[in-house]
């Protein structure tokens, strides 16, 4: 199997813009593109060189229809329990910008949506990594219905649309995307690294289930945000998000450190909201399950806690 790994990152960094890595057809990268309002989603074309690729200037007009709707399956998450929601946007809210950041193994476009202010700090939120983890959809929905005003969020609703469609933890290549931070053997992991380079976020928030805890990675900002989000729901002091320490396997937040040295991340582990959600995680002893109402409450509280920290940071930057 072709493993672009660090050469892929080197190509991104050398180009200084988003480019796709030279790779075999089954793992070829894709050129990110923006969507003009009122048009259908563009077809993403695989690139087989590392020459810099240009994209159209971002649009600030809200599209009448979500360009990413066709690429985000409902899957089992939308109906896994009464009152559950999926990762597709079922609200009247529209992001101010949609960027196609890659393509899944089965050809679904992977999207990033921008919500909130274009100036000030920008936060990257990865809504779903494992396709059978459903509870994070409530925080994705919270961001869409209550976008920030003092800072911006780049939201990747699902990094693994193939897994979401099949309700499986792994990608269509049968690989765990959250162990692919260094090898970048999956186009999904490649898309996240490319988006990290493009956005240069102050922080990335990775959403998962079903363990019911919050973890910080790599610095004081991550610790501050993780502590605020954990305290908001009464979970106590946050954990360390951790490192894999198993050969070349690495969490995605470890891979982001190769893109932005010292990059800080927060890991949020929601409890599951149904027996069918993440039934066999790596550590079954940590699995927790609760009600849909509880997950909805957790998502709302955590969204408020995240916003409070970054609202203060944004105001401080403006005053300075």
GULOLO-657221 format. One record per residue (C-alpha): x, y, z; residue in one letter; residue number from 1. Coordinates in pm, 1 decimal, decimal comma. Example, Ala and Ser with C-alpha at 12.3 -4.5 7.8 and 13.67 -1.06 7.14 Angstrom:
BEGIN
+----------+----------+----------+-------+--------+
|     east |    north |       up | vexdo | zadren |
+----------+----------+----------+-------+--------+
|   1230,0 |   -450,0 |    780,0 |     A |      1 |
|   1367,0 |   -106,0 |    714,0 |     S |      2 |
+----------+----------+----------+-------+--------+
//
This chain:
BEGIN
+----------+----------+----------+-------+--------+
|     east |    north |       up | vexdo | zadren |
+----------+----------+----------+-------+--------+
|      0,0 |      0,0 |      0,0 |     X |      1 |
|    127,3 |    346,7 |    -88,9 |     X |      2 |
|    214,8 |    548,4 |    222,3 |     X |      3 |
|    272,1 |    916,6 |    146,1 |     X |      4 |
|    336,9 |   1011,7 |    510,1 |     X |      5 |
|    606,3 |   1269,5 |    563,6 |     X |      6 |
|    675,6 |   1329,3 |    190,7 |     X |      7 |
|    313,4 |   1441,7 |    163,8 |     X |      8 |
|    366,0 |   1690,1 |    445,3 |     X |      9 |
|    693,4 |   1804,0 |    293,3 |     X |     10 |
|    517,1 |   1875,5 |    -35,7 |     X |     11 |
|    251,4 |   2080,1 |    143,6 |     X |     12 |
|    504,4 |   2280,4 |    337,3 |     X |     13 |
|    736,4 |   2334,5 |     42,3 |     X |     14 |
|    454,4 |   2459,5 |   -179,2 |     X |     15 |
|    317,7 |   2690,2 |     87,1 |     X |     16 |
|    -32,8 |   2633,1 |    -47,1 |     X |     17 |
|   -265,8 |   2336,5 |    -50,7 |     X |     18 |
|   -150,9 |   2081,7 |   -304,7 |     X |     19 |
|   -212,6 |   1714,8 |   -350,6 |     X |     20 |
|     69,7 |   1466,2 |   -309,5 |     X |     21 |
|    193,1 |   1253,7 |   -595,9 |     X |     22 |
|     41,4 |    917,1 |   -519,7 |     X |     23 |
|   -107,6 |    607,0 |   -664,5 |     X |     24 |
|   -468,0 |    638,9 |   -787,8 |     X |     25 |
|   -622,0 |    471,4 |   -484,0 |     X |     26 |
|   -483,7 |    731,2 |   -241,6 |     X |     27 |
|   -447,2 |   1041,3 |   -457,8 |     X |     28 |
|   -499,5 |   1373,0 |   -282,8 |     X |     29 |
|   -745,6 |   1635,2 |   -402,6 |     X |     30 |
|   -731,9 |   2005,5 |   -463,3 |     X |     31 |
|   -935,5 |   2206,5 |   -212,0 |     X |     32 |
|  -1193,1 |   2430,7 |   -373,3 |     X |     33 |
|  -1446,5 |   2685,7 |   -263,1 |     X |     34 |
|  -1810,7 |   2688,5 |   -372,6 |     X |     35 |
|  -1978,9 |   2985,5 |   -534,0 |     X |     36 |
|  -2328,1 |   3059,7 |   -396,6 |     X |     37 |
|  -2621,3 |   2899,4 |   -569,6 |     X |     38 |
|  -2410,8 |   2646,1 |   -758,4 |     X |     39 |
|  -2379,9 |   2273,8 |   -716,2 |     X |     40 |
|  -2076,9 |   2123,2 |   -549,5 |     X |     41 |
|  -1776,5 |   2100,8 |   -782,6 |     X |     42 |
|  -1632,8 |   1772,5 |   -893,9 |     X |     43 |
|  -1302,5 |   1722,9 |   -715,0 |     X |     44 |
|  -1026,6 |   1613,6 |   -947,9 |     X |     45 |
|   -734,2 |   1398,9 |   -839,0 |     X |     46 |
|   -393,5 |   1559,4 |   -895,6 |     X |     47 |
|    -87,5 |   1352,9 |   -975,9 |     X |     48 |
|    186,3 |   1611,8 |   -933,3 |     X |     49 |
|    305,0 |   1826,6 |   -647,2 |     X |     50 |
|    283,7 |   2152,1 |   -842,1 |     X |     51 |
|     97,7 |   2426,4 |   -650,7 |     X |     52 |
|   -271,4 |   2440,7 |   -729,5 |     X |     53 |
|   -478,3 |   2758,0 |   -722,2 |     X |     54 |
|   -837,8 |   2793,5 |   -612,4 |     X |     55 |
|  -1105,1 |   3050,3 |   -667,2 |     X |     56 |
|  -1126,4 |   3339,3 |   -423,6 |     X |     57 |
|  -1344,2 |   3252,1 |   -121,2 |     X |     58 |
|  -1702,5 |   3368,5 |   -134,1 |     X |     59 |
|  -1873,3 |   3538,6 |    157,6 |     X |     60 |
|  -2226,5 |   3501,7 |     19,4 |     X |     61 |
|  -2428,3 |   3234,2 |    192,8 |     X |     62 |
|  -2525,2 |   2948,9 |    -44,9 |     X |     63 |
|  -2901,0 |   2875,1 |    -46,6 |     X |     64 |
|  -2831,1 |   2501,2 |    -23,2 |     X |     65 |
|  -2549,1 |   2327,2 |    161,1 |     X |     66 |
|  -2293,3 |   2218,8 |   -100,1 |     X |     67 |
|  -2183,0 |   1937,8 |    129,9 |     X |     68 |
|  -2527,9 |   1781,9 |    175,9 |     X |     69 |
|  -2479,7 |   1520,1 |    -93,7 |     X |     70 |
|  -2144,9 |   1408,6 |     48,4 |     X |     71 |
|  -2246,0 |   1371,4 |    415,0 |     X |     72 |
|  -2455,1 |   1056,1 |    455,8 |     X |     73 |
|  -2723,9 |   1031,6 |    720,4 |     X |     74 |
|  -2601,4 |    683,8 |    804,7 |     X |     75 |
|  -2724,7 |    512,3 |   1119,8 |     X |     76 |
|  -2626,2 |    807,2 |   1338,0 |     X |     77 |
|  -2930,3 |   1013,6 |   1239,0 |     X |     78 |
|  -3169,5 |    741,9 |   1358,7 |     X |     79 |
|  -2963,8 |    548,4 |   1614,4 |     X |     80 |
|  -3196,3 |    660,9 |   1895,9 |     X |     81 |
|  -3516,3 |    868,7 |   1920,3 |     X |     82 |
|  -3416,5 |   1234,9 |   1900,5 |     X |     83 |
|  -3071,7 |   1166,4 |   1752,0 |     X |     84 |
|  -2927,3 |   1395,2 |   1485,5 |     X |     85 |
|  -2687,1 |   1325,2 |   1201,6 |     X |     86 |
|  -2385,7 |   1515,8 |   1069,9 |     X |     87 |
|  -2566,3 |   1650,3 |    762,9 |     X |     88 |
|  -2696,3 |   2003,6 |    817,1 |     X |     89 |
|  -3068,5 |   1976,3 |    895,3 |     X |     90 |
|  -3101,1 |   2340,3 |   1003,3 |     X |     91 |
|  -3178,6 |   2662,4 |    815,3 |     X |     92 |
|  -2833,0 |   2797,7 |    902,6 |     X |     93 |
|  -2567,3 |   2821,8 |    632,4 |     X |     94 |
|  -2192,9 |   2862,3 |    667,9 |     X |     95 |
|  -2033,1 |   3167,1 |    510,0 |     X |     96 |
|  -1786,9 |   2949,1 |    321,2 |     X |     97 |
|  -1755,7 |   2585,2 |    217,5 |     X |     98 |
|  -1420,3 |   2439,2 |    113,6 |     X |     99 |
|  -1366,8 |   2094,7 |    -37,2 |     X |    100 |
|  -1051,1 |   1975,4 |    139,1 |     X |    101 |
|  -1017,3 |   1624,1 |      2,0 |     X |    102 |
|  -1191,1 |   1313,3 |   -119,5 |     X |    103 |
|  -1261,6 |    991,5 |     67,1 |     X |    104 |
|  -1156,8 |    648,7 |    -56,9 |     X |    105 |
|  -1503,3 |    592,8 |   -204,3 |     X |    106 |
|  -1510,6 |    932,5 |   -373,9 |     X |    107 |
|  -1709,6 |   1145,8 |   -130,9 |     X |    108 |
|  -1589,4 |   1503,6 |   -100,0 |     X |    109 |
|  -1466,1 |   1595,1 |    248,9 |     X |    110 |
|  -1584,2 |   1942,8 |    339,7 |     X |    111 |
|  -1483,8 |   2219,3 |    576,7 |     X |    112 |
|  -1740,1 |   2485,5 |    669,9 |     X |    113 |
|  -1657,3 |   2829,8 |    808,1 |     X |    114 |
|  -1875,7 |   2973,8 |   1082,8 |     X |    115 |
|  -1832,4 |   3301,6 |   1266,3 |     X |    116 |
|  -1582,2 |   3582,8 |   1231,6 |     X |    117 |
|  -1320,9 |   3573,9 |    958,2 |     X |    118 |
|  -1088,2 |   3789,0 |   1166,9 |     X |    119 |
|   -938,0 |   3698,1 |   1501,7 |     X |    120 |
|   -851,8 |   3348,6 |   1624,2 |     X |    121 |
|   -964,2 |   3052,8 |   1414,6 |     X |    122 |
|  -1045,5 |   2713,5 |   1567,0 |     X |    123 |
|  -1056,8 |   2388,9 |   1368,6 |     X |    124 |
|  -1323,8 |   2141,0 |   1483,9 |     X |    125 |
|  -1319,7 |   1783,3 |   1354,1 |     X |    126 |
|  -1675,7 |   1665,4 |   1407,0 |     X |    127 |
|  -1639,7 |   1295,8 |   1334,7 |     X |    128 |
|  -1338,1 |   1072,4 |   1272,2 |     X |    129 |
|  -1482,9 |    725,0 |   1335,4 |     X |    130 |
|  -1796,4 |    649,4 |   1137,6 |     X |    131 |
|  -1985,1 |    475,9 |   1418,0 |     X |    132 |
|  -1939,7 |    760,6 |   1669,6 |     X |    133 |
|  -2263,4 |    958,5 |   1664,7 |     X |    134 |
|  -2290,6 |   1175,5 |   1977,5 |     X |    135 |
|  -2048,7 |   1443,0 |   1844,4 |     X |    136 |
|  -2316,5 |   1534,3 |   1587,3 |     X |    137 |
|  -2488,6 |   1734,6 |   1861,1 |     X |    138 |
|  -2188,5 |   1966,2 |   1903,0 |     X |    139 |
|  -2162,9 |   1998,6 |   1524,7 |     X |    140 |
|  -2526,6 |   2107,8 |   1524,8 |     X |    141 |
|  -2464,6 |   2350,6 |   1813,6 |     X |    142 |
|  -2191,2 |   2525,4 |   1612,6 |     X |    143 |
|  -2415,2 |   2554,3 |   1308,6 |     X |    144 |
|  -2712,6 |   2692,9 |   1498,4 |     X |    145 |
|  -2508,8 |   2914,1 |   1733,5 |     X |    146 |
|  -2196,2 |   3023,2 |   1545,1 |     X |    147 |
|  -1938,6 |   3235,7 |   1727,2 |     X |    148 |
|  -1924,4 |   3611,7 |   1675,6 |     X |    149 |
|  -1584,6 |   3705,7 |   1820,6 |     X |    150 |
|  -1376,9 |   3434,2 |   1651,0 |     X |    151 |
|  -1411,5 |   3182,7 |   1369,8 |     X |    152 |
|  -1457,1 |   2806,8 |   1346,1 |     X |    153 |
|  -1361,2 |   2587,0 |   1054,9 |     X |    154 |
|  -1584,5 |   2283,5 |   1100,0 |     X |    155 |
|  -1520,2 |   1947,5 |    931,8 |     X |    156 |
|  -1856,9 |   1775,9 |    995,7 |     X |    157 |
|  -1715,7 |   1432,2 |    916,5 |     X |    158 |
|  -1362,7 |   1340,6 |    814,7 |     X |    159 |
|  -1475,1 |    985,0 |    740,7 |     X |    160 |
|  -1792,5 |    996,5 |    529,4 |     X |    161 |
|  -1738,1 |    640,1 |    405,3 |     X |    162 |
|  -1730,3 |    512,2 |    762,2 |     X |    163 |
|  -2038,6 |    720,1 |    842,8 |     X |    164 |
|  -2226,1 |    566,7 |    548,6 |     X |    165 |
|  -2129,3 |    213,6 |    654,3 |     X |    166 |
|  -2151,4 |    281,9 |   1031,0 |     X |    167 |
|  -1799,1 |    150,5 |   1082,6 |     X |    168 |
|  -1513,8 |    287,4 |   1288,4 |     X |    169 |
|  -1259,3 |    250,1 |   1009,8 |     X |    170 |
|  -1227,7 |    396,2 |    660,6 |     X |    171 |
|  -1311,6 |    214,2 |    338,6 |     X |    172 |
|   -943,5 |    108,8 |    330,0 |     X |    173 |
|  -1009,9 |    -72,9 |    660,4 |     X |    174 |
|   -771,0 |    161,0 |    841,6 |     X |    175 |
|   -829,6 |    353,8 |   1162,4 |     X |    176 |
|   -800,3 |    720,9 |   1061,3 |     X |    177 |
|   -702,9 |    819,3 |   1414,8 |     X |    178 |
|   -391,4 |    602,4 |   1398,9 |     X |    179 |
|   -284,0 |    753,9 |   1066,1 |     X |    180 |
|   -133,4 |   1080,0 |   1189,7 |     X |    181 |
|    218,5 |    997,2 |   1070,6 |     X |    182 |
|    180,2 |    748,0 |    785,3 |     X |    183 |
|   -100,9 |    939,5 |    612,8 |     X |    184 |
|   -200,1 |    623,7 |    430,7 |     X |    185 |
|   -561,0 |    743,0 |    406,3 |     X |    186 |
|   -690,0 |   1034,1 |    198,7 |     X |    187 |
|   -894,6 |   1132,0 |    504,1 |     X |    188 |
|   -584,9 |   1195,3 |    717,6 |     X |    189 |
|   -420,6 |   1374,9 |    425,7 |     X |    190 |
|   -722,6 |   1605,9 |    401,7 |     X |    191 |
|   -695,5 |   1701,9 |    767,5 |     X |    192 |
|   -324,9 |   1782,1 |    740,1 |     X |    193 |
|   -385,2 |   1994,0 |    431,3 |     X |    194 |
|   -665,1 |   2182,9 |    606,7 |     X |    195 |
|   -446,1 |   2234,7 |    913,4 |     X |    196 |
|   -182,6 |   2396,6 |    693,9 |     X |    197 |
|   -438,3 |   2613,7 |    514,0 |     X |    198 |
|   -624,3 |   2736,5 |    822,9 |     X |    199 |
|   -331,1 |   2762,9 |   1067,6 |     X |    200 |
|   -573,0 |   2720,5 |   1358,3 |     X |    201 |
|   -494,3 |   2840,4 |   1708,1 |     X |    202 |
|   -642,2 |   2511,8 |   1833,9 |     X |    203 |
|   -800,3 |   2194,9 |   1696,7 |     X |    204 |
|  -1088,8 |   2024,8 |   1877,1 |     X |    205 |
|  -1126,3 |   1654,6 |   1794,1 |     X |    206 |
|  -1470,2 |   1506,3 |   1872,6 |     X |    207 |
|  -1514,2 |   1138,3 |   1956,0 |     X |    208 |
|  -1718,8 |    893,6 |   2162,9 |     X |    209 |
|  -1786,2 |    682,4 |   2374,3 |     X |    210 |
|  -1547,2 |    735,3 |   2672,3 |     X |    211 |
|  -1693,1 |   1044,3 |   2849,2 |     X |    212 |
|  -1388,5 |   1258,3 |   2920,1 |     X |    213 |
|  -1191,6 |   1553,3 |   2784,9 |     X |    214 |
|   -819,5 |   1555,2 |   2712,2 |     X |    215 |
|   -562,9 |   1828,0 |   2638,5 |     X |    216 |
|   -261,6 |   1800,3 |   2411,6 |     X |    217 |
|     51,0 |   2007,5 |   2392,0 |     X |    218 |
|     14,5 |   2336,8 |   2574,9 |     X |    219 |
|   -152,9 |   2588,3 |   2806,1 |     X |    220 |
|   -427,4 |   2694,4 |   2564,8 |     X |    221 |
|   -534,1 |   2332,8 |   2514,5 |     X |    222 |
|   -528,7 |   2280,6 |   2890,9 |     X |    223 |
|   -738,2 |   2594,3 |   2948,2 |     X |    224 |
|  -1000,5 |   2499,2 |   2690,5 |     X |    225 |
|  -1013,0 |   2133,3 |   2797,5 |     X |    226 |
|  -1051,8 |   2233,3 |   3162,4 |     X |    227 |
|  -1334,5 |   2475,9 |   3080,0 |     X |    228 |
|  -1520,7 |   2225,4 |   2862,5 |     X |    229 |
|  -1482,0 |   1943,7 |   3115,5 |     X |    230 |
|  -1584,3 |   2159,9 |   3410,6 |     X |    231 |
|  -1890,9 |   2284,9 |   3223,8 |     X |    232 |
|  -2043,5 |   1935,9 |   3240,1 |     X |    233 |
|  -1904,2 |   1836,3 |   3579,0 |     X |    234 |
|  -1642,2 |   1590,2 |   3456,2 |     X |    235 |
|  -1358,8 |   1730,3 |   3663,5 |     X |    236 |
|  -1002,6 |   1802,8 |   3556,5 |     X |    237 |
|   -915,4 |   1692,0 |   3201,4 |     X |    238 |
|   -682,6 |   1409,7 |   3106,1 |     X |    239 |
|   -384,0 |   1408,9 |   2872,0 |     X |    240 |
|   -509,1 |   1330,5 |   2520,4 |     X |    241 |
|   -208,5 |   1100,8 |   2479,6 |     X |    242 |
|     21,9 |    961,0 |   2213,4 |     X |    243 |
|      3,0 |    621,7 |   2042,8 |     X |    244 |
|    363,3 |    507,1 |   2102,1 |     X |    245 |
|    333,3 |    212,0 |   1865,9 |     X |    246 |
|    570,8 |    221,4 |   1571,0 |     X |    247 |
|    464,1 |    473,6 |   1308,8 |     X |    248 |
|    102,3 |    479,2 |   1426,2 |     X |    249 |
|     -4,4 |    817,6 |   1558,7 |     X |    250 |
|   -315,3 |   1007,2 |   1657,5 |     X |    251 |
|   -423,4 |   1277,7 |   1415,6 |     X |    252 |
|   -326,9 |   1551,0 |   1662,3 |     X |    253 |
|     26,7 |   1409,3 |   1663,8 |     X |    254 |
|     33,8 |   1438,3 |   1285,0 |     X |    255 |
|    -81,0 |   1799,5 |   1304,8 |     X |    256 |
|    234,1 |   1876,4 |   1503,9 |     X |    257 |
|    435,0 |   1796,2 |   1191,4 |     X |    258 |
|    233,6 |   2058,1 |   1003,4 |     X |    259 |
|    239,3 |   2324,1 |   1276,6 |     X |    260 |
|    516,1 |   2260,1 |   1530,8 |     X |    261 |
|    375,8 |   2270,8 |   1882,7 |     X |    262 |
|     15,3 |   2271,7 |   1760,6 |     X |    263 |
|   -232,0 |   2235,3 |   2048,4 |     X |    264 |
|   -543,1 |   2017,3 |   2045,7 |     X |    265 |
|   -835,4 |   1918,7 |   2265,7 |     X |    266 |
|   -994,5 |   1574,6 |   2257,9 |     X |    267 |
|  -1360,7 |   1551,7 |   2357,3 |     X |    268 |
|  -1495,0 |   1201,9 |   2422,7 |     X |    269 |
|  -1873,8 |   1206,0 |   2443,7 |     X |    270 |
|  -2058,2 |    915,6 |   2603,7 |     X |    271 |
|  -2250,9 |    702,2 |   2356,6 |     X |    272 |
|  -2625,7 |    756,1 |   2331,7 |     X |    273 |
|  -2726,5 |    406,6 |   2213,0 |     X |    274 |
|  -2601,3 |     49,8 |   2226,4 |     X |    275 |
|  -2526,6 |     61,9 |   1855,0 |     X |    276 |
|  -2291,9 |    359,7 |   1885,7 |     X |    277 |
|  -1924,4 |    259,6 |   1893,8 |     X |    278 |
|  -2006,1 |    -79,5 |   2045,1 |     X |    279 |
|  -1647,5 |   -207,1 |   2029,2 |     X |    280 |
|  -1401,6 |     77,1 |   2095,9 |     X |    281 |
|  -1033,2 |     -2,9 |   2158,5 |     X |    282 |
|  -1085,7 |      4,9 |   2536,5 |     X |    283 |
|  -1429,4 |   -136,5 |   2608,7 |     X |    284 |
|  -1383,4 |    -81,8 |   2982,6 |     X |    285 |
|  -1399,7 |    294,9 |   2925,6 |     X |    286 |
|  -1720,8 |    287,7 |   2723,6 |     X |    287 |
|  -2004,1 |    493,0 |   2873,5 |     X |    288 |
|  -2362,2 |    530,6 |   2755,4 |     X |    289 |
|  -2626,2 |    789,0 |   2840,4 |     X |    290 |
|  -2946,4 |    939,6 |   2700,6 |     X |    291 |
|  -2991,6 |   1156,4 |   2394,5 |     X |    292 |
|  -3113,6 |   1437,8 |   2619,4 |     X |    293 |
|  -2793,4 |   1418,7 |   2822,8 |     X |    294 |
|  -2574,3 |   1426,5 |   2511,5 |     X |    295 |
|  -2766,9 |   1728,4 |   2382,0 |     X |    296 |
|  -2708,8 |   1906,5 |   2716,0 |     X |    297 |
|  -2337,9 |   1815,8 |   2715,6 |     X |    298 |
|  -2295,4 |   1953,1 |   2363,3 |     X |    299 |
|  -2464,6 |   2281,1 |   2451,0 |     X |    300 |
|  -2259,9 |   2332,8 |   2766,1 |     X |    301 |
|  -1933,7 |   2248,4 |   2594,8 |     X |    302 |
|  -2005,6 |   2482,8 |   2305,5 |     X |    303 |
|  -2067,1 |   2767,4 |   2551,1 |     X |    304 |
|  -1746,9 |   2689,1 |   2741,5 |     X |    305 |
|  -1538,0 |   2683,5 |   2423,0 |     X |    306 |
|  -1686,2 |   3013,4 |   2307,9 |     X |    307 |
|  -1625,6 |   3184,1 |   2640,9 |     X |    308 |
|  -1253,0 |   3107,4 |   2628,7 |     X |    309 |
|  -1208,5 |   3221,4 |   2270,0 |     X |    310 |
|  -1433,7 |   3524,3 |   2304,3 |     X |    311 |
|  -1201,1 |   3645,9 |   2578,8 |     X |    312 |
|   -893,2 |   3572,2 |   2368,1 |     X |    313 |
|  -1042,4 |   3755,8 |   2069,5 |     X |    314 |
|  -1131,7 |   4060,5 |   2276,7 |     X |    315 |
|   -783,9 |   4065,6 |   2426,0 |     X |    316 |
|   -628,5 |   4056,2 |   2078,6 |     X |    317 |
|   -852,2 |   4341,9 |   1964,0 |     X |    318 |
|   -766,9 |   4552,5 |   2270,1 |     X |    319 |
|   -396,3 |   4487,0 |   2223,0 |     X |    320 |
+----------+----------+----------+-------+--------+
//
